[in-house]
Amino acid sequence: MLIQEARDFFIRAMQQGWASKPQKISIPGMPGYKAIPFRDGKFYLLDLYSKTKDSAKSTGTTTIWHDDNPIWIMHYGGFYKEEAIGFLQRALAEAYITNRFIGGRGPSLFEDDQFRYENTSVTNDFSRFRGREDVLKKQSSEVMGYHEYWGMSLL
């Protein structure tokens, strides 16, 4: 039962999270990192990510706590060209708004006139998942970015 509540909480948190352009906080002692916190009752989520100024590479960890006990985690990393970030945010928001969990990232396929988002989930259960998302230019199939991701329940 708690894992289903955590999944529902994750969707609510992500609807308010990175894809919706929320206020980000800095983490003392972790230069280069930003975080997006979300709390609802006994649940707390922190989406912590970093991007170096020297490249387009990025990485992150999303953790859910219940009663101050970590119960779920997702890791992701890869790179995204700046021009693809707005599209990536729309793709992620599409999954969260429609209450779909596909490795904690976006839908299997999402497109606009310029880009195509593909999410290939190898394992796709909220308790254990992994996969890869890609953003491609529609006309040339040039890779504009990707993240590999994996995560699991800690229960």
Steps between C-alpha positions, in 0.01 A plus 500: 500500500779748587669447162177593315468812717864583417429460128199733522710746700780481238257597222365795705852613587621479141197693375630783720867421430761563233264466204287788634797735556475536880724695732825312554712504813875475546648232724764626748832327447403376151599767246355440154195318635141621503204331665124503477329400826138392542321405820149363553413366844745228605655484151798708387670497159827664403602513135872582516691559177820651366626631172853615445560831325771329293268268303138402440532196729271467799410255773244477774339301778139511609427362847170450683484485880206392715515602867865606441586150375628469139268260315562555126775628271562582133836585338541656157781640290607592150499829310259743333573780257350828622261528204333167596431578868162672454379208289629252761302683769182473291560127440550430871195710592290296254567179695444658840180685404352178358606301811735265311809348656748390235823475694421830668569690180286597199258306279614227262472745209439875484546730199462853379596658165871508585582220748413140587525358854541124545499319834610139492437341835669161542338436838199711593355446844504773763682256731775430244569670168766602251517637149608783275335809359616680185410829333566504126463764232206385296639572152857374546472259799792689658521413869429817699537324832431193707479380856547147620301433816446233761337475838319290755299481817708479816222311679 
